[in-house]
């Protein structure tokens, strides 16, 4: 039931918020060198520490492979070439960070909505062409390439929100469309509608927008100071939580330990939180020493 209705929509929500947050960040300081330095240190330093440890344990100790296999996985080539999705988000978000200054110049200029539509059409067309011309490559990377549009949507709304723009008819239509497409997808996956037509990634991208608006609306109306403070602090650990959680889950799955069992999953969550906190403060101290 959860997979049918929710699945991995958290990734779409995070990509939307990433695009929005990056627009805010660059609007406050347009120094591209500082932008790259801050973004890359936030992603690559935690990955350098945790990714090195994880791939070394998995490839060398557990799988018993040679050092070249470790380098192959650590460099993320295993994702692009073989479709290993364990830590796929890291190389994907790095590419988006590299491209963002160009996207920012596009969206901060005139006709941002037209540019958004054009870019989304290009992305969807490119993904469709890749599926036809290079199906193996598409199968390996579809988890990333089909999620570029939601990042673009977040960047577009980053400008709208940054400029205190009003809610428009186009926004209401997008909310309604996202809800209707998602309902159609649920009915299809439940075999109530017998059509064999799946747009799974795009469906959840469309539904992420009304879901984010709903959550933001609830959080803005309800006084939950303690919860909001907790979410702000937890948000600072989001990357570390993602990496530690999926890595521990992958290690246990490879060892054929049933991670779907509640007690095992609770253990994964607990250790993910512990490791993410330790990793966060380790990286924070490294950054402080480098800056000094």
Secondary structure, DSSP 8 states (H G I E B T S, - for coil): -HHHHTTTHHHHHHHHHHHHHHHHHHHH---HHHHHHHHHHHHHHHHHHHHHHHHIIIIIIIS---HHHHHHHHTTHHHHHH---TTHHHHHHHHHHHHHHHHHHHHTSS-HHHHHHHHHHHHHHHHHHHHHH-HHHHHHHHHHHTTHHHHHHHHHHHHHHHTT----HHHHHHHHHHHHHHHHHHHHHTTSS------HHHHHHHHHHHHHHHHHHHHHHS--HHHHHHHHHHHTTHHHHHHHHHHHHHHHHHTT--TTSHHHHHHHHHHHHHHHHHHHHHHHHHHHHHH-
